[in-house]
Amino acid sequence: MTIYMQSLRTKTIHQAQLKLSKHRELGELSNLNVFEVADLLDKIRKANTKEVEENSLFFSVNMN
């Protein structure tokens, strides 16, 4: 189950980064609005935060 969640998180981050990259390249011609861009950035930040939390939890469990 954890491997599946990590894979899903990685896929979500990759897709969000790809959309943001396209948005950056297109500039004003991009069809993304401010709210969609903010949502993509939030997805990336939340996924990275969860990954750090899981890693720190795993590390603390292994230390005990």
Secondary structure, 3 states (H helix, E strand, C coil): CHHHHHHHHHHHHHHHHHHHHHHHHHHHHCCCCHHHHHHHHHHHHHHHHHHHHHHHHHHHHHHC
